[in-house]
Amino acid sequence: MSKRTRMILTGFIPILGVSAALVGVGLGGKLPGFTGEFFRKLTGFMFTPVFLELTFAFLGLLAVFWINSIRLQREGDEYVSLEIENDQDEPQP
């Protein structure tokens, strides 16, 4: 598997996860009893005009954070220490 294919799959897996969550909520509405009623209410709440944008913005941020955590696990954190050297040419008061 090439490096480009791995990069594409790394970005595609969280998108599939968010899509599976949406499909799972939709299919959860078909369950009997209180569980189905809960998922039907959740689906109706998610797709009202104001909450639709907020829901998809939240799911988009979730996907971005997920991709970033995968990248950080693979590459490690980006902590670097900086050393500041005083120049001897400048007079100090």
mmCIF file as gemmi writes it, N, C-alpha and C atoms, coordinates in Angstrom:
data_model
loop_
_atom_site.group_PDB
_atom_site.id
_atom_site.type_symbol
_atom_site.label_atom_id
_atom_site.label_alt_id
_atom_site.label_comp_id
_atom_site.label_asym_id
_atom_site.label_entity_id
_atom_site.label_seq_id
_atom_site.pdbx_PDB_ins_code
_atom_site.Cartn_x
_atom_site.Cartn_y
_atom_site.Cartn_z
_atom_site.occupancy
_atom_site.B_iso_or_equiv
_atom_site.pdbx_formal_charge
_atom_site.auth_seq_id
_atom_site.auth_asym_id
_atom_site.pdbx_PDB_model_num
ATOM 1 N N . MET Axp A 1 ? 0.838 -1.161 0 1 0 ? 1 A 1
ATOM 2 C CA . MET Axp A 1 ? 0 0 0 1 0 ? 1 A 1
ATOM 3 C C . MET Axp A 1 ? 0.894 1.237 0 1 0 ? 1 A 1
ATOM 4 N N . SER Axp A 2 ? 0.609 2.155 -0.895 1 0 ? 2 A 1
ATOM 5 C CA . SER Axp A 2 ? 1.459 3.332 -1.018 1 0 ? 2 A 1
ATOM 6 C C . SER Axp A 2 ? 1.147 4.346 0.083 1 0 ? 2 A 1
ATOM 7 N N . LYS Axp A 3 ? 2.024 5.324 0.216 1 0 ? 3 A 1
ATOM 8 C CA . LYS Axp A 3 ? 1.859 6.343 1.248 1 0 ? 3 A 1
ATOM 9 C C . LYS Axp A 3 ? 0.627 7.189 0.973 1 0 ? 3 A 1
ATOM 10 N N . ARG Axp A 4 ? 0.366 7.474 -0.282 1 0 ? 4 A 1
ATOM 11 C CA . ARG Axp A 4 ? -0.801 8.282 -0.643 1 0 ? 4 A 1
ATOM 12 C C . ARG Axp A 4 ? -2.095 7.549 -0.302 1 0 ? 4 A 1
ATOM 13 N N . THR Axp A 5 ? -2.141 6.248 -0.561 1 0 ? 5 A 1
ATOM 14 C CA . THR Axp A 5 ? -3.329 5.458 -0.246 1 0 ? 5 A 1
ATOM 15 C C . THR Axp A 5 ? -3.571 5.435 1.252 1 0 ? 5 A 1
ATOM 16 N N . ARG Axp A 6 ? -2.511 5.313 2.048 1 0 ? 6 A 1
ATOM 17 C CA . ARG Axp A 6 ? -2.658 5.323 3.505 1 0 ? 6 A 1
ATOM 18 C C . ARG Axp A 6 ? -3.159 6.673 3.995 1 0 ? 6 A 1
ATOM 19 N N . MET Axp A 7 ? -2.687 7.764 3.381 1 0 ? 7 A 1
ATOM 20 C CA . MET Axp A 7 ? -3.155 9.09 3.772 1 0 ? 7 A 1
ATOM 21 C C . MET Axp A 7 ? -4.63 9.267 3.457 1 0 ? 7 A 1
ATOM 22 N N . ILE Axp A 8 ? -5.047 8.787 2.301 1 0 ? 8 A 1
ATOM 23 C CA . ILE Axp A 8 ? -6.457 8.898 1.918 1 0 ? 8 A 1
ATOM 24 C C . ILE Axp A 8 ? -7.321 8.063 2.845 1 0 ? 8 A 1
ATOM 25 N N . LEU Axp A 9 ? -6.889 6.849 3.161 1 0 ? 9 A 1
ATOM 26 C CA . LEU Axp A 9 ? -7.664 6.006 4.068 1 0 ? 9 A 1
ATOM 27 C C . LEU Axp A 9 ? -7.713 6.59 5.478 1 0 ? 9 A 1
ATOM 28 N N . THR Axp A 10 ? -6.643 7.214 5.923 1 0 ? 10 A 1
ATOM 29 C CA . THR Axp A 10 ? -6.625 7.84 7.244 1 0 ? 10 A 1
ATOM 30 C C . THR Axp A 10 ? -7.662 8.948 7.329 1 0 ? 10 A 1
ATOM 31 N N . GLY Axp A 11 ? -7.829 9.705 6.277 1 0 ? 11 A 1
ATOM 32 C CA . GLY Axp A 11 ? -8.847 10.752 6.258 1 0 ? 11 A 1
ATOM 33 C C . GLY Axp A 11 ? -10.241 10.217 6.005 1 0 ? 11 A 1
ATOM 34 N N . PHE Axp A 12 ? -10.332 9.095 5.326 1 0 ? 12 A 1
ATOM 35 C CA . PHE Axp A 12 ? -11.632 8.552 4.944 1 0 ? 12 A 1
ATOM 36 C C . PHE Axp A 12 ? -12.292 7.776 6.078 1 0 ? 12 A 1
ATOM 37 N N . ILE Axp A 13 ? -11.507 7.172 6.953 1 0 ? 13 A 1
ATOM 38 C CA . ILE Axp A 13 ? -12.073 6.36 8.041 1 0 ? 13 A 1
ATOM 39 C C . ILE Axp A 13 ? -12.91 7.204 9 1 0 ? 13 A 1
ATOM 40 N N . PRO Axp A 14 ? -12.461 8.382 9.463 1 0 ? 14 A 1
ATOM 41 C CA . PRO Axp A 14 ? -13.336 9.187 10.325 1 0 ? 14 A 1
ATOM 42 C C . PRO Axp A 14 ? -14.614 9.656 9.626 1 0 ? 14 A 1
ATOM 43 N N . ILE Axp A 15 ? -14.521 9.944 8.331 1 0 ? 15 A 1
ATOM 44 C CA . ILE Axp A 15 ? -15.719 10.347 7.595 1 0 ? 15 A 1
ATOM 45 C C . ILE Axp A 15 ? -16.705 9.192 7.545 1 0 ? 15 A 1
ATOM 46 N N . LEU Axp A 16 ? -16.204 7.982 7.338 1 0 ? 16 A 1
ATOM 47 C CA . LEU Axp A 16 ? -17.08 6.814 7.375 1 0 ? 16 A 1
ATOM 48 C C . LEU Axp A 16 ? -17.657 6.599 8.771 1 0 ? 16 A 1
ATOM 49 N N . GLY Axp A 17 ? -16.87 6.871 9.803 1 0 ? 17 A 1
ATOM 50 C CA . GLY Axp A 17 ? -17.355 6.728 11.173 1 0 ? 17 A 1
ATOM 51 C C . GLY Axp A 17 ? -18.5 7.684 11.475 1 0 ? 17 A 1
ATOM 52 N N . VAL Axp A 18 ? -18.366 8.943 11.054 1 0 ? 18 A 1
ATOM 53 C CA . VAL Axp A 18 ? -19.434 9.921 11.264 1 0 ? 18 A 1
ATOM 54 C C . VAL Axp A 18 ? -20.667 9.532 10.447 1 0 ? 18 A 1
ATOM 55 N N . SER Axp A 19 ? -20.463 9.071 9.223 1 0 ? 19 A 1
ATOM 56 C CA . SER Axp A 19 ? -21.59 8.632 8.396 1 0 ? 19 A 1
ATOM 57 C C . SER Axp A 19 ? -22.282 7.419 9.009 1 0 ? 19 A 1
ATOM 58 N N . ALA Axp A 20 ? -21.505 6.498 9.549 1 0 ? 20 A 1
ATOM 59 C CA . ALA Axp A 20 ? -22.093 5.325 10.204 1 0 ? 20 A 1
ATOM 60 C C . ALA Axp A 20 ? -22.882 5.733 11.44 1 0 ? 20 A 1
ATOM 61 N N . ALA Axp A 21 ? -22.413 6.757 12.162 1 0 ? 21 A 1
ATOM 62 C CA . ALA Axp A 21 ? -23.157 7.243 13.323 1 0 ? 21 A 1
ATOM 63 C C . ALA Axp A 21 ? -24.5 7.821 12.898 1 0 ? 21 A 1
ATOM 64 N N . LEU Axp A 22 ? -24.52 8.579 11.796 1 0 ? 22 A 1
ATOM 65 C CA . LEU Axp A 22 ? -25.784 9.13 11.295 1 0 ? 22 A 1
ATOM 66 C C . LEU Axp A 22 ? -26.734 8.032 10.842 1 0 ? 22 A 1
ATOM 67 N N . VAL Axp A 23 ? -26.209 7.055 10.132 1 0 ? 23 A 1
ATOM 68 C CA . VAL Axp A 23 ? -27.043 5.937 9.692 1 0 ? 23 A 1
ATOM 69 C C . VAL Axp A 23 ? -27.53 5.139 10.899 1 0 ? 23 A 1
ATOM 70 N N . GLY Axp A 24 ? -26.672 4.973 11.895 1 0 ? 24 A 1
ATOM 71 C CA . GLY Axp A 24 ? -27.061 4.252 13.11 1 0 ? 24 A 1
ATOM 72 C C . GLY Axp A 24 ? -28.19 4.949 13.855 1 0 ? 24 A 1
ATOM 73 N N . VAL Axp A 25 ? -28.138 6.281 13.918 1 0 ? 25 A 1
ATOM 74 C CA . VAL Axp A 25 ? -29.223 7.029 14.565 1 0 ? 25 A 1
ATOM 75 C C . VAL Axp A 25 ? -30.51 6.877 13.764 1 0 ? 25 A 1
ATOM 76 N N . GLY Axp A 26 ? -30.389 6.917 12.441 1 0 ? 26 A 1
ATOM 77 C CA . GLY Axp A 26 ? -31.575 6.739 11.596 1 0 ? 26 A 1
ATOM 78 C C . GLY Axp A 26 ? -32.17 5.353 11.731 1 0 ? 26 A 1
ATOM 79 N N . LEU Axp A 27 ? -31.33 4.345 11.752 1 0 ? 27 A 1
ATOM 80 C CA . LEU Axp A 27 ? -31.837 2.97 11.9 1 0 ? 27 A 1
ATOM 81 C C . LEU Axp A 27 ? -32.308 2.69 13.322 1 0 ? 27 A 1
ATOM 82 N N . GLY Axp A 28 ? -31.767 3.409 14.294 1 0 ? 28 A 1
ATOM 83 C CA . GLY Axp A 28 ? -32.209 3.241 15.676 1 0 ? 28 A 1
ATOM 84 C C . GLY Axp A 28 ? -33.666 3.639 15.87 1 0 ? 28 A 1
ATOM 85 N N . GLY Axp A 29 ? -34.165 4.49 14.985 1 0 ? 29 A 1
ATOM 86 C CA . GLY Axp A 29 ? -35.575 4.885 15.046 1 0 ? 29 A 1
ATOM 87 C C . GLY Axp A 29 ? -36.528 3.765 14.712 1 0 ? 29 A 1
ATOM 88 N N . LYS Axp A 30 ? -36.044 2.713 14.101 1 0 ? 30 A 1
ATOM 89 C CA . LYS Axp A 30 ? -36.886 1.567 13.748 1 0 ? 30 A 1
ATOM 90 C C . LYS Axp A 30 ? -37.007 0.553 14.877 1 0 ? 30 A 1
ATOM 91 N N . LEU Axp A 31 ? -36.231 0.756 15.961 1 0 ? 31 A 1
ATOM 92 C CA . LEU Axp A 31 ? -36.295 -0.163 17.093 1 0 ? 31 A 1
ATOM 93 C C . LEU Axp A 31 ? -37.612 0.006 17.848 1 0 ? 31 A 1
ATOM 94 N N . PRO Axp A 32 ? -38.105 -1.047 18.465 1 0 ? 32 A 1
ATOM 95 C CA . PRO Axp A 32 ? -39.367 -0.939 19.192 1 0 ? 32 A 1
ATOM 96 C C . PRO Axp A 32 ? -39.181 -0.298 20.572 1 0 ? 32 A 1
ATOM 97 N N . GLY Axp A 33 ? -40.243 0.257 21.094 1 0 ? 33 A 1
ATOM 98 C CA . GLY Axp A 33 ? -40.251 0.741 22.46 1 0 ? 33 A 1
ATOM 99 C C . GLY Axp A 33 ? -39.584 2.085 22.647 1 0 ? 33 A 1
ATOM 100 N N . PHE Axp A 34 ? -39.124 2.284 23.865 1 0 ? 34 A 1
ATOM 101 C CA . PHE Axp A 34 ? -38.527 3.567 24.245 1 0 ? 34 A 1
ATOM 102 C C . PHE Axp A 34 ? -37.267 3.877 23.446 1 0 ? 34 A 1
ATOM 103 N N . THR Axp A 35 ? -36.484 2.854 23.144 1 0 ? 35 A 1
ATOM 104 C CA . THR Axp A 35 ? -35.236 3.075 22.396 1 0 ? 35 A 1
ATOM 105 C C . THR Axp A 35 ? -35.528 3.659 21.017 1 0 ? 35 A 1
ATOM 106 N N . GLY Axp A 36 ? -36.495 3.077 20.312 1 0 ? 36 A 1
ATOM 107 C CA . GLY Axp A 36 ? -36.869 3.6 19.001 1 0 ? 36 A 1
ATOM 108 C C . GLY Axp A 36 ? -37.435 4.999 19.082 1 0 ? 36 A 1
ATOM 109 N N . GLU Axp A 37 ? -38.243 5.245 20.121 1 0 ? 37 A 1
ATOM 110 C CA . GLU Axp A 37 ? -38.806 6.582 20.299 1 0 ? 37 A 1
ATOM 111 C C . GLU Axp A 37 ? -37.703 7.603 20.568 1 0 ? 37 A 1
ATOM 112 N N . PHE Axp A 38 ? -36.717 7.225 21.368 1 0 ? 38 A 1
ATOM 113 C CA . PHE Axp A 38 ? -35.585 8.111 21.647 1 0 ? 38 A 1
ATOM 114 C C . PHE Axp A 38 ? -34.831 8.466 20.363 1 0 ? 38 A 1
ATOM 115 N N . PHE Axp A 39 ? -34.535 7.453 19.535 1 0 ? 39 A 1
ATOM 116 C CA . PHE Axp A 39 ? -33.801 7.712 18.293 1 0 ? 39 A 1
ATOM 117 C C . PHE Axp A 39 ? -34.642 8.502 17.3 1 0 ? 39 A 1
ATOM 118 N N . ARG Axp A 40 ? -35.956 8.305 17.269 1 0 ? 40 A 1
ATOM 119 C CA . ARG Axp A 40 ? -36.815 9.101 16.387 1 0 ? 40 A 1
ATOM 120 C C . ARG Axp A 40 ? -36.82 10.564 16.82 1 0 ? 40 A 1
ATOM 121 N N . LYS Axp A 41 ? -36.896 10.793 18.124 1 0 ? 41 A 1
ATOM 122 C CA . LYS Axp A 41 ? -36.847 12.178 18.63 1 0 ? 41 A 1
ATOM 123 C C . LYS Axp A 41 ? -35.483 12.807 18.338 1 0 ? 41 A 1
ATOM 124 N N . LEU Axp A 42 ? -34.423 12.032 18.527 1 0 ? 42 A 1
ATOM 125 C CA . LEU Axp A 42 ? -33.077 12.527 18.264 1 0 ? 42 A 1
ATOM 126 C C . LEU Axp A 42 ? -32.909 12.876 16.783 1 0 ? 42 A 1
ATOM 127 N N . THR Axp A 43 ? -33.435 12.03 15.906 1 0 ? 43 A 1
ATOM 128 C CA . THR Axp A 43 ? -33.353 12.297 14.47 1 0 ? 43 A 1
ATOM 129 C C . THR Axp A 43 ? -34.127 13.556 14.112 1 0 ? 43 A 1
ATOM 130 N N . GLY Axp A 44 ? -35.325 13.683 14.662 1 0 ? 44 A 1
ATOM 131 C CA . GLY Axp A 44 ? -36.111 14.895 14.403 1 0 ? 44 A 1
ATOM 132 C C . GLY Axp A 44 ? -35.434 16.139 14.937 1 0 ? 44 A 1
ATOM 133 N N . PHE Axp A 45 ? -34.809 16.027 16.09 1 0 ? 45 A 1
ATOM 134 C CA . PHE Axp A 45 ? -34.108 17.16 16.682 1 0 ? 45 A 1
ATOM 135 C C . PHE Axp A 45 ? -32.871 17.52 15.871 1 0 ? 45 A 1
ATOM 136 N N . MET Axp A 46 ? -32.164 16.508 15.386 1 0 ? 46 A 1
ATOM 137 C CA . MET Axp A 46 ? -30.938 16.758 14.62 1 0 ? 46 A 1
ATOM 138 C C . MET Axp A 46 ? -31.216 17.466 13.304 1 0 ? 46 A 1
ATOM 139 N N . PHE Axp A 47 ? -32.373 17.207 12.691 1 0 ? 47 A 1
ATOM 140 C CA . PHE Axp A 47 ? -32.635 17.73 11.357 1 0 ? 47 A 1
ATOM 141 C C . PHE Axp A 47 ? -33.581 18.913 11.333 1 0 ? 47 A 1
ATOM 142 N N . THR Axp A 48 ? -33.799 19.592 12.476 1 0 ? 48 A 1
ATOM 143 C CA . THR Axp A 48 ? -34.504 20.863 12.447 1 0 ? 48 A 1
ATOM 144 C C . THR Axp A 48 ? -33.552 21.913 11.897 1 0 ? 48 A 1
ATOM 145 N N . PRO Axp A 49 ? -34.083 23 11.302 1 0 ? 49 A 1
ATOM 146 C CA . PRO Axp A 49 ? -33.216 23.932 10.551 1 0 ? 49 A 1
ATOM 147 C C . PRO Axp A 49 ? -32.001 24.47 11.302 1 0 ? 49 A 1
ATOM 148 N N . VAL Axp A 50 ? -32.134 24.928 12.517 1 0 ? 50 A 1
ATOM 149 C CA . VAL Axp A 50 ? -30.977 25.508 13.211 1 0 ? 50 A 1
ATOM 150 C C . VAL Axp A 50 ? -30.03 24.41 13.663 1 0 ? 50 A 1
ATOM 151 N N . PHE Axp A 51 ? -30.586 23.336 14.198 1 0 ? 51 A 1
ATOM 152 C CA . PHE Axp A 51 ? -29.748 22.281 14.754 1 0 ? 51 A 1
ATOM 153 C C . PHE Axp A 51 ? -29.091 21.426 13.679 1 0 ? 51 A 1
ATOM 154 N N . LEU Axp A 52 ? -29.613 21.47 12.453 1 0 ? 52 A 1
ATOM 155 C CA . LEU Axp A 52 ? -28.983 20.724 11.362 1 0 ? 52 A 1
ATOM 156 C C . LEU Axp A 52 ? -27.563 21.23 11.132 1 0 ? 52 A 1
ATOM 157 N N . GLU Axp A 53 ? -27.429 22.544 11.024 1 0 ? 53 A 1
ATOM 158 C CA . GLU Axp A 53 ? -26.1 23.118 10.803 1 0 ? 53 A 1
ATOM 159 C C . GLU Axp A 53 ? -25.193 22.876 11.993 1 0 ? 53 A 1
ATOM 160 N N . LEU Axp A 54 ? -25.747 23.031 13.201 1 0 ? 54 A 1
ATOM 161 C CA . LEU Axp A 54 ? -24.929 22.803 14.392 1 0 ? 54 A 1
ATOM 162 C C . LEU Axp A 54 ? -24.5 21.346 14.504 1 0 ? 54 A 1
ATOM 163 N N . THR Axp A 55 ? -25.398 20.437 14.157 1 0 ? 55 A 1
ATOM 164 C CA . THR Axp A 55 ? -25.074 19.011 14.229 1 0 ? 55 A 1
ATOM 165 C C . THR Axp A 55 ? -23.961 18.659 13.252 1 0 ? 55 A 1
ATOM 166 N N . PHE Axp A 56 ? -24.079 19.128 12.009 1 0 ? 56 A 1
ATOM 167 C CA . PHE Axp A 56 ? -23.055 18.8 11.028 1 0 ? 56 A 1
ATOM 168 C C . PHE Axp A 56 ? -21.745 19.526 11.317 1 0 ? 56 A 1
ATOM 169 N N . ALA Axp A 57 ? -21.819 20.733 11.899 1 0 ? 57 A 1
ATOM 170 C CA . ALA Axp A 57 ? -20.58 21.418 12.296 1 0 ? 57 A 1
ATOM 171 C C . ALA Axp A 57 ? -19.888 20.629 13.404 1 0 ? 57 A 1
ATOM 172 N N . PHE Axp A 58 ? -20.657 20.13 14.372 1 0 ? 58 A 1
ATOM 173 C CA . PHE Axp A 58 ? -20.085 19.329 15.446 1 0 ? 58 A 1
ATOM 174 C C . PHE Axp A 58 ? -19.472 18.037 14.903 1 0 ? 58 A 1
ATOM 175 N N . LEU Axp A 59 ? -20.197 17.366 14.003 1 0 ? 59 A 1
ATOM 176 C CA . LEU Axp A 59 ? -19.673 16.123 13.443 1 0 ? 59 A 1
ATOM 177 C C . LEU Axp A 59 ? -18.437 16.379 12.581 1 0 ? 59 A 1
ATOM 178 N N . GLY Axp A 60 ? -18.406 17.51 11.88 1 0 ? 60 A 1
ATOM 179 C CA . GLY Axp A 60 ? -17.218 17.873 11.103 1 0 ? 60 A 1
ATOM 180 C C . GLY Axp A 60 ? -16.016 18.13 11.996 1 0 ? 60 A 1
ATOM 181 N N . LEU Axp A 61 ? -16.231 18.865 13.098 1 0 ? 61 A 1
ATOM 182 C CA . LEU Axp A 61 ? -15.136 19.089 14.04 1 0 ? 61 A 1
ATOM 183 C C . LEU Axp A 61 ? -14.675 17.791 14.679 1 0 ? 61 A 1
ATOM 184 N N . LEU Axp A 62 ? -15.622 16.922 14.962 1 0 ? 62 A 1
ATOM 185 C CA . LEU Axp A 62 ? -15.267 15.619 15.518 1 0 ? 62 A 1
ATOM 186 C C . LEU Axp A 62 ? -14.37 14.84 14.549 1 0 ? 62 A 1
ATOM 187 N N . ALA Axp A 63 ? -14.712 14.873 13.261 1 0 ? 63 A 1
ATOM 188 C CA . ALA Axp A 63 ? -13.891 14.184 12.262 1 0 ? 63 A 1
ATOM 189 C C . ALA Axp A 63 ? -12.496 14.803 12.168 1 0 ? 63 A 1
ATOM 190 N N . VAL Axp A 64 ? -12.413 16.139 12.222 1 0 ? 64 A 1
ATOM 191 C CA . VAL Axp A 64 ? -11.108 16.813 12.147 1 0 ? 64 A 1
ATOM 192 C C . VAL Axp A 64 ? -10.248 16.459 13.357 1 0 ? 64 A 1
ATOM 193 N N . PHE Axp A 65 ? -10.835 16.477 14.56 1 0 ? 65 A 1
ATOM 194 C CA . PHE Axp A 65 ? -10.074 16.119 15.759 1 0 ? 65 A 1
ATOM 195 C C . PHE Axp A 65 ? -9.644 14.658 15.726 1 0 ? 65 A 1
ATOM 196 N N . TRP Axp A 66 ? -10.483 13.805 15.166 1 0 ? 66 A 1
ATOM 197 C CA . TRP Axp A 66 ? -10.158 12.388 15.065 1 0 ? 66 A 1
ATOM 198 C C . TRP Axp A 66 ? -8.964 12.186 14.129 1 0 ? 66 A 1
ATOM 199 N N . ILE Axp A 67 ? -9.011 12.848 12.975 1 0 ? 67 A 1
ATOM 200 C CA . ILE Axp A 67 ? -7.904 12.75 12.023 1 0 ? 67 A 1
ATOM 201 C C . ILE Axp A 67 ? -6.623 13.295 12.65 1 0 ? 67 A 1
ATOM 202 N N . ASN Axp A 68 ? -6.735 14.41 13.394 1 0 ? 68 A 1
ATOM 203 C CA . ASN Axp A 68 ? -5.558 14.986 14.027 1 0 ? 68 A 1
ATOM 204 C C . ASN Axp A 68 ? -4.99 14.059 15.09 1 0 ? 68 A 1
ATOM 205 N N . SER Axp A 69 ? -5.848 13.393 15.85 1 0 ? 69 A 1
ATOM 206 C CA . SER Axp A 69 ? -5.323 12.474 16.871 1 0 ? 69 A 1
ATOM 207 C C . SER Axp A 69 ? -4.631 11.276 16.23 1 0 ? 69 A 1
ATOM 208 N N . ILE Axp A 70 ? -5.14 10.804 15.102 1 0 ? 70 A 1
ATOM 209 C CA . ILE Axp A 70 ? -4.481 9.714 14.377 1 0 ? 70 A 1
ATOM 210 C C . ILE Axp A 70 ? -3.109 10.167 13.893 1 0 ? 70 A 1
ATOM 211 N N . ARG Axp A 71 ? -3.048 11.401 13.374 1 0 ? 71 A 1
ATOM 212 C CA . ARG Axp A 71 ? -1.777 11.938 12.889 1 0 ? 71 A 1
ATOM 213 C C . ARG Axp A 71 ? -0.787 12.11 14.03 1 0 ? 71 A 1
ATOM 214 N N . LEU Axp A 72 ? -1.251 12.602 15.179 1 0 ? 72 A 1
ATOM 215 C CA . LEU Axp A 72 ? -0.357 12.791 16.318 1 0 ? 72 A 1
ATOM 216 C C . LEU Axp A 72 ? 0.152 11.468 16.87 1 0 ? 72 A 1
ATOM 217 N N . GLN Axp A 73 ? -0.682 10.43 16.831 1 0 ? 73 A 1
ATOM 218 C CA . GLN Axp A 73 ? -0.231 9.114 17.283 1 0 ? 73 A 1
ATOM 219 C C . GLN Axp A 73 ? 0.863 8.575 16.375 1 0 ? 73 A 1
ATOM 220 N N . ARG Axp A 74 ? 0.726 8.833 15.093 1 0 ? 74 A 1
ATOM 221 C CA . ARG Axp A 74 ? 1.707 8.315 14.138 1 0 ? 74 A 1
ATOM 222 C C . ARG Axp A 74 ? 3.002 9.119 14.161 1 0 ? 74 A 1
ATOM 223 N N . GLU Axp A 75 ? 2.903 10.461 14.199 1 0 ? 75 A 1
ATOM 224 C CA . GLU Axp A 75 ? 4.086 11.306 14.085 1 0 ? 75 A 1
ATOM 225 C C . GLU Axp A 75 ? 4.663 11.726 15.426 1 0 ? 75 A 1
ATOM 226 N N . GLY Axp A 76 ? 3.913 11.601 16.501 1 0 ? 76 A 1
ATOM 227 C CA . GLY Axp A 76 ? 4.374 12.071 17.801 1 0 ? 76 A 1
ATOM 228 C C . GLY Axp A 76 ? 4.028 13.538 17.982 1 0 ? 76 A 1
ATOM 229 N N . ASP Axp A 77 ? 4.188 14.01 19.21 1 0 ? 77 A 1
ATOM 230 C CA . ASP Axp A 77 ? 3.854 15.41 19.449 1 0 ? 77 A 1
ATOM 231 C C . ASP Axp A 77 ? 4.928 16.311 18.866 1 0 ? 77 A 1
ATOM 232 N N . GLU Axp A 78 ? 4.585 17.581 18.747 1 0 ? 78 A 1
ATOM 233 C CA . GLU Axp A 78 ? 5.465 18.52 18.062 1 0 ? 78 A 1
ATOM 234 C C . GLU Axp A 78 ? 6.197 19.423 19.051 1 0 ? 78 A 1
ATOM 235 N N . TYR Axp A 79 ? 6.49 18.904 20.222 1 0 ? 79 A 1
ATOM 236 C CA . TYR Axp A 79 ? 7.168 19.716 21.227 1 0 ? 79 A 1
ATOM 237 C C . TYR Axp A 79 ? 8.631 19.893 20.849 1 0 ? 79 A 1
ATOM 238 N N . VAL Axp A 80 ? 9.049 21.129 20.835 1 0 ? 80 A 1
ATOM 239 C CA . VAL Axp A 80 ? 10.461 21.436 20.603 1 0 ? 80 A 1
ATOM 240 C C . VAL Axp A 80 ? 10.901 22.437 21.657 1 0 ? 80 A 1
ATOM 241 N N . SER Axp A 81 ? 12.137 22.325 22.064 1 0 ? 81 A 1
ATOM 242 C CA . SER Axp A 81 ? 12.669 23.297 23.02 1 0 ? 81 A 1
ATOM 243 C C . SER Axp A 81 ? 13.569 24.27 22.254 1 0 ? 81 A 1
ATOM 244 N N . LEU Axp A 82 ? 13.416 25.518 22.58 1 0 ? 82 A 1
ATOM 245 C CA . LEU Axp A 82 ? 14.194 26.553 21.918 1 0 ? 82 A 1
ATOM 246 C C . LEU Axp A 82 ? 15.282 27.036 22.865 1 0 ? 82 A 1
ATOM 247 N N . GLU Axp A 83 ? 16.471 27.188 22.338 1 0 ? 83 A 1
ATOM 248 C CA . GLU Axp A 83 ? 17.57 27.739 23.118 1 0 ? 83 A 1
ATOM 249 C C . GLU Axp A 83 ? 17.876 29.128 22.585 1 0 ? 83 A 1
ATOM 250 N N . ILE Axp A 84 ? 17.821 30.086 23.471 1 0 ? 84 A 1
ATOM 251 C CA . ILE Axp A 84 ? 18.092 31.464 23.073 1 0 ? 84 A 1
ATOM 252 C C . ILE Axp A 84 ? 19.477 31.822 23.576 1 0 ? 84 A 1
ATOM 253 N N . GLU Axp A 85 ? 20.322 32.199 22.646 1 0 ? 85 A 1
ATOM 254 C CA . GLU Axp A 85 ? 21.687 32.56 22.989 1 0 ? 85 A 1
ATOM 255 C C . GLU Axp A 85 ? 21.81 34.082 22.987 1 0 ? 85 A 1
ATOM 256 N N . ASN Axp A 86 ? 22.446 34.614 23.998 1 0 ? 86 A 1
ATOM 257 C CA . ASN Axp A 86 ? 22.681 36.052 24.039 1 0 ? 86 A 1
ATOM 258 C C . ASN Axp A 86 ? 23.861 36.387 23.137 1 0 ? 86 A 1
ATOM 259 N N . ASP Axp A 87 ? 23.684 37.417 22.336 1 0 ? 87 A 1
ATOM 260 C CA . ASP Axp A 87 ? 24.792 37.865 21.493 1 0 ? 87 A 1
ATOM 261 C C . ASP Axp A 87 ? 25.781 38.664 22.327 1 0 ? 87 A 1
ATOM 262 N N . GLN Axp A 88 ? 27.052 38.412 22.113 1 0 ? 88 A 1
ATOM 263 C CA . GLN Axp A 88 ? 28.082 39.129 22.864 1 0 ? 88 A 1
ATOM 264 C C . GLN Axp A 88 ? 28.337 40.51 22.277 1 0 ? 88 A 1
ATOM 265 N N . ASP Axp A 89 ? 27.848 40.753 21.049 1 0 ? 89 A 1
ATOM 266 C CA . ASP Axp A 89 ? 28.103 42.039 20.403 1 0 ? 89 A 1
ATOM 267 C C . ASP Axp A 89 ? 27.265 43.152 21.021 1 0 ? 89 A 1
ATOM 268 N N . GLU Axp A 90 ? 26.105 42.834 21.522 1 0 ? 90 A 1
ATOM 269 C CA . GLU Axp A 90 ? 25.218 43.861 22.06 1 0 ? 90 A 1
ATOM 270 C C . GLU Axp A 90 ? 25.584 44.162 23.505 1 0 ? 90 A 1
ATOM 271 N N . PRO Axp A 91 ? 25.749 45.424 23.83 1 0 ? 91 A 1
ATOM 272 C CA . PRO Axp A 91 ? 26.023 45.765 25.245 1 0 ? 91 A 1
ATOM 273 C C . PRO Axp A 91 ? 24.756 45.596 26.088 1 0 ? 91 A 1
ATOM 274 N N . GLN Axp A 92 ? 24.965 45.095 27.283 1 0 ? 92 A 1
ATOM 275 C CA . GLN Axp A 92 ? 23.831 44.912 28.176 1 0 ? 92 A 1
ATOM 276 C C . GLN Axp A 92 ? 23.846 46.001 29.225 1 0 ? 92 A 1
ATOM 277 N N . PRO Axp A 93 ? 22.689 46.576 29.543 1 0 ? 93 A 1
ATOM 278 C CA . PRO Axp A 93 ? 22.662 47.665 30.527 1 0 ? 93 A 1
ATOM 279 C C . PRO Axp A 93 ? 22.908 47.188 31.942 1 0 ? 93 A 1
